[in-house]
Structures are given as structure tokens and as C-alpha cells.
Amino acid sequence: MDNRVLLVGWGRSVNYGTNLQTIALYEIINQKYKCDFLYSRKYCSSKLFVKKAIKKLRSKIKKEGGVTPEKNRNIDKCYENIRKINLNSPSDKKIILSKYNTFVVGSDQVWNPGYLESTYLLDFVPKGYRKISYASSIGVNTIPKKCHKIYCKYLSDFSYISMREQQGAKCISKMIRRSVDTVLDPTLLLSSLEWKEICSKEVNNISSSLPDKYLLCYFVGNMAQHMKEIQDISKEMNLKIVVLPITEQETRLSEGVVINNAGPKEFVAAVNGATMVCTDSFHMCAFSLNFQKEFWVFKRFNDNSCSSQNSRIDNLFSEFGINRYFNDGDRQSLDYNRISISLKNKRIECKKLLFSAIDGKVAAIHSS
């Protein structure tokens, strides 16, 4: 059988980055193999069904403060050209196991212990199949001991494991007593030119509706608390403010341009046209680097919090030898001559690792 790959990851999220990393990993794998994407899963064991039902009930009962994310985005549109597979019945599972010999899981927080789904541990795939993780992320710094059993149960069957953050790689490596590589986020495996080609229609559409020069703002957390600094930056650089909103509150800003109902591809188009970027998002940092934009990051979490996800951005900065945190970062412009060379070399290395893992030749590349 030829190598047929099923990609398993988050899809149709309200978060732009989650969708874009799925698109990127799908595109990269399809450069060399026939790859499909597990779009939805309803079929599961009775035990797992009960767990999911309880989880959904608790989420409905729990009322969180603040505003809720916008869901009226053109999310499905970005999956139009992706070959999608569903796992909704025992017959679907039988077909999947007969059709694919390699399963790749990745990437964005698929192994976060706070909302771990065993689908992303490939619980539906028996032993004997090639199971690979690419840039899987736990999002946080530590994994509670009560969760160790489920990670060990399923990850012991994986033929190759790589993760996005060094801290996550150390946690998993120690837990399962295996080496774990640290690799680039999938969005960085595609060059800015490749992203512009994928999003060419959206790039053309947005360019005519936005200012010639603008400061792009995208915040997963509370942007309002940073507005004073953002306004100061826009005045200093003589740039108009453009906002990609993730909450309804941001659609009612008193100043600036708001890009309403933007999908993931419009996100890429907005980054492409920006002069400057302000964000608290990991993936906005990654796209800013990829598109060679000046940017500032405002921390969304307290570094000392056990739920902090700052390590994702810390690792990204460490990889390229930069610090773009607004409160304590480097004030000089980024050296994109150096960064682009580093990114290109790392991109080649990570793609080689992924393809070698799919071919079952990871050991050879590590010894080369």
C-alpha cells in the first residue's frame, strides 16, 4: 500500500491560528503524499460518549464572564479545498483503518491537559499503524499527574513524536521515557509566498478596502486594556488602527477600522498588508515573522500562573533570538536578513523530519 495519510487535528475553530495551522500541515503533507483530514468525529465508545456528554453539560451550565467569541466567520470556506473524512459510525472506522496506513496528529494545543480529547491521541487507531505527531502542543508548562496515565497509554504506540514547545517536549519525554523533537509550528513550514498563493483571492479583496499603511491589532485576550499603548504606537508611526476582532466588544471600537466576519484567509491577507502588528497571539507572532513585519506582543498570561501559555511565544522568540514583548523587549527593528535565513534552514529541517517520520525513516535522519 502507498503511504496514505490521515491528518487529525482541530478544525473549524473560532481561533484563526488553529484553522491556519491545520491548513498548513495539510498542504505540507500533500506536497509528497495523499493526505485527507479527519473533519469530524461522532462515533466513540460508550465510556467516551458519557464523558463527552458530561463535559458538554458542564460547559453549558458554567457561565463565563466577559464576551463570547464571534462565530459568524467564514470558517468553513477555508476548508473547501481540503479532502475531508468523517468518523461517525463503526463502518466509517473500518473504512478509515483499511484506507490509511499513517496517521499524523498536530498541532495547536491538541494535547492540552485542560481540554484533552483522546481523538488527538489517536485512540481509535489500533497498534500496528504508523502514528506520528507533528508539533503537538500541550499549551501549558506542566501536565497534572492525574492525566499521565492517558498520555502514556496512547503515546507509547507512536512511532514518532515531535512537539512545538521545548517545555512540552520535556514533559512528554520524561513521562513516556522517549526522545521528543521540538519543531516549528506548521504555519511556518509554508513561506509567505506560499501563503499568499493559498489566500490570493482574499489578499486582493482586502487590499482595496484597507488603508495603505496600518497598524494591525489581533488579540485573543482583552485588547481594551492595551488601547493606550496601541494608540501611542499608531500616533508615533502615523498609522491607522485596523482590528481583526475575536470578540463582539472589539466590533464597537470608537476609532479604527474593524474587519468584520473575516475568515482565516482574510487573517493572512490582513497580515500581508500591515505595516505594524500588535497582538497577544502566538500565531499572529508566527505570521508576523513569516511576513517580515515589525510587531509588538502584549502578554496575555501571568508568567507565574500554572495555566500560563506564554511559553509558546517564549520558545518562538528563543528560536530566532529576539524579544518582542512590549514591556521589556528589544526596541530596535528586527533583522529579517538573519531571521529569514534561520527560518528557511529550520523549515527545511522540520519538513525533512516530518517526511522521514511518515516514511518510517526517522532513525536514519537522526544519525546523519
Phi, psi and omega in degrees: 000135174294159178291107175248127191247135171250119178273130180239117181193177178292140175219163176057039178275158174284349180271126182303311186300321180300316178292319184291325178290328176293315178300316182298312182295322176298314181296318181295313181297322181289350174294336185231337185228166172274116186234138172240169185238130176287101190280321179208153177222120175246330181285133176199172178293160181298323180296315179291325178300316180296317179300316181294321180297318179295319180298317179294320179296317179296321181293329178285323180289319183290129178247117181267146178287166177084192184265159180261152181297147174293136177246355181271064179243161178280062184287310185299332183301325183285352177257008184301321184264012180259133178283117190252141179236140178245148177239086187243000183200166176301325180292324175299316180298318180298317179295317181300315183289339177272339186266325186244140176248353180226134180237126181244125177250136178175156003219314196294101175057028180295338180247024177296122184295342181289332178213052183289130174247127184295344174305320184278000169258007179059044181295340182271359182254119181290171174297152179105343176264154178281118180243127186227141169245135174241118175056029177300141186236140173266347175078323184250180184274334184222158176246123180303144182301329181295343180264350186301323186299315183290324177297312182297321182302314187264324184287342178296339180272351184288138178277336178207136179230126170229153182227165185274325182247144180299318182296319177296319179298319179295318180298311183291319181300315180294322184291315185259358177058050177219157176285143181227126179279155172249126186228172180290149169302143182307327182298335180273354176284338175264136177286166177298326178294320178294321177296319180295327177291317179297324185250028187302318181297315181292323178300316179293321181293315184287324185302332182274348185251359182244161178300158178298320178230130182208158174262116182269131179243128174218116183232128174280327177269207184276105180287330186303325183289349180250006187298324180300312180295320180297317179296322178296318179296317182295322179290317180298323183262359180057051181239141173283148181272130174237133186241130166264104187279143171246351176231158179296330181301322183285347177280355182243033179293145181283340178218159179095171180257131179252127178269096183279147175056032178284140174265181180304323181289327174293328174304310180298317180298322180293320177297317181303322184270352186285149172268323183217150181230137171237134187199169167233012188260135177300311185290331174293325174299314182298316180290326177298317177295316182296324181263009175056052179256147168287140182205156174235143181245133176251125185295132180269339183233155171284130183303330184274356181284140179292341179262008181299138176246018181294337183300332179301314181285322176305313181295321179296315178296319180297321181302323184249010174064044182227169172215108182247022173290132188298321186282334184217022184270175177290136184268346180282162179294153180288141179271087185284345172297314179288314184297318183295324177293315179298316180295317180299315180294317179293324178298315179298315180299315185289321177296322178296318177298314181297311181295322178294324177294317179297324178278354181076028184240028183298319181301324181293319181290326179291334181267356182281000000 
